[in-house]
Amino acid sequence: MGDRLSTDAAAKRPMSIVIRRKKADQHEGHHGGAWKIAYADFVTAMMAFFLLMWLLGSTSKYDKEGISQYFNTPLSALFSGTETSTATRQNIVQGGGRDISDTRPGAGAMTQPSPPVSRAAMPQLADEDAQRLQELKQKLTSLIEHVPALNAYKDQIRIFITAEGLRIEIVDSQKRPMFGLGSTKLQPYAVTILTQIGATLNDVDNPISIAGHTDDVPYGGGENGYTNWELSSERANAARRALVSGGMRVEKVLQVRGLADVLPLQGNDPNAPTNRRISILVMNQAAEQAFYRDGGRATTIDEIAPAGPAVREAVKPVAMRRAEMGAKAS
């Protein structure tokens, strides 16, 4: 009887379940998250790679040359007081934009960065630049000879190298003017010439300067009205539009200006048809740097290129030579 009661009491007691948990290995969690760190490193490396590719694609030729010259200079020379360190400091790439550290009036305005070129590299770059312009001249000459639309007017197209770069001049003919009398609208044949050579100018990265010239016949509006200054400027801009429509990149144009009759080709005949012309200058690096250095103002031949006296005299405008001759005679 007693055994039965104890058995019933034991049956009525609640059962207790013991769960034994196995301790996790200390190294299990570490190995389970290692792939995340590797993946994060991979993503970071890919981001740096694509950022590098973007920077290389958006950096100009002059900035790349400056960076190359900077890293070609040993660091020992940089920290020493030698001339090499001075040249290296001049190769710092100018980023442009506003210089907030300069408190002078107007100094914080947006400025065009100047190409960072060291003095040691200038002769080599000048030779390479001259070679490119010479090749462009040969290509344009061949284009005029082999394209019928240009060959028919080759007597009105002049291409020659000057101290400032490669100059292409389209001059008027007595029987075939580029513009109507007092007009700023190009004749169809002049549009053909400009559109045909427009895309070819993209073969070099050099900037373009376009100038319009007139003869000395005064415009009907008089000195206080519409003059040859406005006429030559608008004709130069018409030539720019024709070049762009022919495929020339818009950003190549650095300057469009009108010079009226101040630089005649034939100074002894100010009314000669060849004085009425459109001049397209593919600027070399010296002329481009002089343009930025002087803020777009006209520079002298001596400042643009250190050429000899014969070269400077050959490229000197007719009006300048006439003025010098008059000064000597007096």
C-alpha positions in Angstrom: 0.0 0.0 0.0 2.8 2.4 0.9 4.6 1.6 -2.3 1.5 2.4 -4.3 1.1 5.8 -2.7 4.7 6.7 -3.3 4.3 5.7 -6.9 1.2 7.8 -7.4 2.9 10.8 -5.8 5.8 10.4 -8.1 3.5 10.2 -11.1 1.8 13.5 -10.1 5.1 15.5 -9.8 5.9 17.7 -12.9 8.6 16.5 -15.2 11.7 18.6 -15.6 13.5 18.6 -19.0 17.1 19.4 -19.0 18.5 20.9 -22.3 22.3 20.9 -22.6 23.6 23.5 -25.0 26.9 23.0 -26.7 29.3 26.0 -26.4 30.0 27.7 -29.7 33.6 27.5 -30.9 35.3 30.8 -30.3 36.7 30.8 -33.9 33.5 30.0 -35.6 32.1 33.6 -35.7 35.4 35.0 -36.9 35.6 32.7 -39.9 31.9 33.3 -40.7 32.4 37.1 -41.3 35.7 37.1 -43.1 34.1 37.3 -46.6 32.5 40.6 -45.7 35.8 42.2 -45.1 37.2 40.8 -48.3 34.2 42.0 -50.2 34.5 45.5 -48.7 38.2 45.7 -49.7 37.2 44.6 -53.3 34.5 47.3 -53.6 36.9 50.0 -52.2 39.6 48.9 -54.7 37.1 49.1 -57.6 35.9 52.5 -56.6 39.5 53.8 -56.5 40.1 52.2 -59.9 37.1 53.9 -61.6 37.9 57.2 -59.9 41.4 57.0 -61.3 40.0 56.2 -64.8 37.6 59.2 -64.6 40.4 61.6 -63.5 42.7 60.4 -66.3 39.9 61.0 -68.8 39.0 64.4 -67.6 42.6 65.8 -67.2 43.9 68.0 -69.9 47.1 67.4 -71.9 48.9 70.3 -70.1 48.0 68.9 -66.7 49.2 65.5 -67.6 52.5 67.0 -68.8 52.9 69.0 -65.6 52.2 65.9 -63.4 54.7 63.8 -65.5 57.4 66.5 -65.1 56.7 66.7 -61.3 57.1 63.0 -60.7 60.1 62.7 -63.0 62.0 65.0 -60.6 63.8 63.2 -57.8 62.4 64.0 -54.3 66.0 64.6 -53.1 66.2 67.5 -55.5 62.9 68.8 -54.3 64.0 69.1 -50.7 67.4 70.5 -51.6 67.9 74.1 -52.5 68.9 73.4 -56.1 67.5 74.8 -59.4 65.7 71.6 -60.0 63.5 72.1 -57.0 62.6 75.6 -58.3 61.6 74.1 -61.6 59.6 71.4 -59.8 57.6 74.0 -57.8 56.7 75.7 -61.1 55.1 72.4 -62.2 52.3 72.5 -59.7 49.1 72.0 -61.5 46.9 75.1 -61.4 43.3 74.1 -60.7 41.8 77.5 -61.7 38.6 78.7 -59.9 38.5 81.4 -57.2 41.5 82.0 -55.1 39.8 82.7 -51.7 43.1 83.4 -50.1 43.8 86.5 -52.2 42.0 89.5 -50.8 43.0 92.0 -53.5 40.0 93.6 -55.3 38.8 91.4 -58.2 41.5 88.8 -57.5 38.9 86.2 -56.5 37.4 86.2 -59.9 37.4 83.1 -62.1 40.6 82.8 -64.0 41.8 80.5 -66.7 44.5 78.1 -65.5 47.8 78.5 -67.3 49.4 75.3 -68.7 52.0 74.0 -66.3 55.1 73.6 -68.4 58.6 73.5 -67.0 61.4 75.5 -68.6 63.4 72.4 -69.3 60.5 70.9 -71.2 59.7 74.0 -73.3 62.1 73.4 -76.2 60.9 69.9 -76.7 57.3 70.8 -76.5 57.8 73.7 -78.9 59.4 71.3 -81.4 56.6 68.8 -81.1 54.0 71.6 -81.4 55.7 73.0 -84.6 55.8 69.5 -86.1 52.0 69.0 -85.5 51.3 72.3 -87.1 53.5 71.5 -90.1 51.6 68.2 -90.5 48.3 70.0 -90.3 49.5 72.4 -93.0 50.4 69.5 -95.3 47.1 67.9 -94.7 45.2 71.1 -95.5 47.2 71.7 -98.6 46.5 68.1 -99.8 42.8 68.6 -99.0 42.7 71.7 -101.2 44.4 69.9 -104.0 42.2 66.8 -104.0 38.8 68.1 -103.1 37.2 69.8 -106.1 35.0 72.0 -103.9 38.2 73.5 -102.5 40.5 73.3 -105.5 38.2 75.6 -107.5 39.0 78.4 -105.0 42.6 77.6 -104.1 43.8 81.0 -105.4 41.8 82.6 -102.5 43.2 80.2 -99.8 46.6 81.0 -98.2 48.2 78.7 -95.6 51.5 79.6 -94.0 53.5 79.2 -90.7 54.1 82.3 -88.6 55.7 82.9 -85.2 52.2 82.6 -83.7 51.2 79.3 -85.4 49.5 78.1 -88.6 47.6 80.9 -90.3 44.8 80.2 -92.9 43.6 83.2 -94.8 40.6 83.3 -97.1 40.8 86.4 -99.2 38.4 88.2 -101.4 38.6 88.2 -105.2 37.6 91.1 -107.4 35.1 88.9 -109.2 34.3 86.6 -106.3 33.8 88.4 -102.9 33.2 86.3 -99.8 30.5 88.8 -98.6 28.1 91.1 -100.4 28.9 94.8 -100.2 28.5 95.8 -96.5 27.0 92.4 -95.7 27.8 89.9 -93.0 26.3 86.9 -94.8 28.8 84.5 -96.4 28.5 83.6 -100.0 27.8 79.9 -100.6 31.3 79.2 -101.9 32.9 80.8 -98.8 30.6 78.6 -96.6 31.9 75.6 -98.6 35.5 76.4 -97.9 35.0 76.9 -94.2 32.9 73.8 -93.7 35.3 71.7 -95.6 38.3 72.7 -93.5 36.4 72.9 -90.2 36.7 69.2 -89.2 40.4 69.0 -90.2 41.3 71.6 -87.5 40.3 69.0 -84.9 43.4 67.0 -85.7 45.4 69.2 -83.3 44.4 70.4 -79.8 45.7 73.9 -80.5 43.1 76.7 -80.0 41.8 78.9 -82.8 41.7 82.6 -83.2 39.5 84.1 -85.9 39.9 87.7 -87.2 37.9 89.6 -89.8 39.5 92.3 -92.0 38.0 94.9 -94.3 39.3 97.4 -96.8 39.6 101.1 -95.9 36.3 102.1 -97.6 34.2 103.8 -94.8 30.9 102.3 -94.0 27.8 104.4 -94.9 26.8 104.9 -91.3 29.7 107.3 -90.6 32.1 107.3 -87.7 29.3 107.5 -85.1 27.3 104.7 -86.6 27.9 101.2 -87.9 31.6 101.1 -89.0 34.1 98.6 -90.4 34.9 97.6 -86.8 31.4 96.1 -86.4 31.4 94.8 -89.9 34.7 92.9 -89.5 33.7 91.5 -86.1 30.4 90.1 -87.4 32.1 88.6 -90.5 34.6 86.9 -88.2 31.7 85.5 -86.2 30.0 84.3 -89.4 33.2 82.4 -90.2 33.2 80.8 -86.8 29.7 79.5 -87.2 30.6 78.0 -90.6 33.6 76.3 -89.2 31.6 74.8 -86.3 28.9 73.7 -88.7 31.6 71.9 -90.7 32.6 69.8 -87.6 35.1 72.0 -85.7 34.7 71.6 -82.0 33.2 74.7 -80.4 35.6 74.8 -77.5 38.6 75.2 -79.8 37.7 78.9 -80.5 39.7 81.1 -78.1 39.1 84.5 -79.8 36.9 86.1 -82.4 37.7 89.7 -83.3 37.3 92.3 -85.9 40.3 94.4 -87.1 38.7 96.6 -89.7 41.4 97.9 -92.0 44.3 98.3 -89.6 46.3 95.3 -91.0 46.1 95.4 -94.8 47.8 92.8 -96.8 48.6 95.3 -99.5 49.5 98.5 -97.7 50.2 100.4 -101.0 46.5 99.7 -102.0 44.2 99.9 -99.0 41.2 99.2 -101.2 42.6 96.0 -102.7 40.2 93.0 -102.5 42.8 90.8 -100.8 42.7 93.2 -97.8 39.1 91.9 -97.2 39.7 88.5 -95.7 39.0 86.0 -92.9 42.1 85.0 -91.0 42.1 81.7 -89.0 45.1 81.3 -86.7 45.8 77.8 -85.2 47.8 79.1 -82.2 51.0 77.5 -81.1 51.8 77.0 -77.4 53.8 80.2 -77.2 50.9 82.3 -78.6 48.4 80.6 -76.4 50.4 81.2 -73.2 51.0 84.8 -74.3 47.2 85.2 -74.7 46.5 84.0 -71.2 49.4 85.9 -69.7 48.3 89.2 -71.2 44.6 88.6 -70.7 43.8 88.4 -74.4 45.5 91.6 -75.3 47.6 91.7 -78.5 51.2 90.8 -77.9 54.3 91.8 -79.9 56.2 89.4 -82.1 59.2 89.5 -79.8 57.1 88.3 -76.8 55.4 85.5 -78.7 58.4 83.7 -80.1 62.2 84.3 -79.6 62.8 84.1 -83.4 65.6 85.7 -85.3 65.3 89.1 -86.9 64.5 87.7 -90.4 61.6 85.6 -89.1 60.2 88.5 -87.0 60.4 90.8 -90.0 58.7 88.2 -92.2 55.7 87.8 -90.0 55.4 91.5 -89.0 52.1 93.0 -90.2 52.3 95.4 -93.2 50.9 98.3 -91.2 53.7 97.8 -88.6 56.4 97.9 -91.3 54.8 101.0 -92.9 54.9 102.8 -89.5 58.5 101.8 -89.0 59.5 103.0 -92.5 57.7 106.3 -91.9 59.5 106.8 -88.6 62.9 106.2 -90.2 62.1 108.6 -93.1 61.2 111.3 -90.6 
